Amino acid sequence: MSTISPYTTQGKWSHSSGGEIDISVDSSGQSVIINHPTVGKQTLEVRKFCQGDGLDYFGFKGKMDGNKITWNNGIVWTKLS
């Protein structure tokens, strides 16, 4: 089991229901800033977003596989850049 680094999530992602998500890591490296097309901009602590080999976003659990994050609600984010 490898731990997901917040830096591997950084970049632009395409949301399977439309729109783009932008993820960045703040200058301290302690928080991720997620700009989501429907829920807006959130700042989350890295330890809350990156949980071991998975991700947690508002209680949704995600698994990263290459350039995709698949969430337990069926949504897929595909990395654009």
Order of alpha helices (4+ residues) and beta strands (2+ residues): alpha-beta-beta-beta-beta-alpha-beta-beta-beta-beta-beta
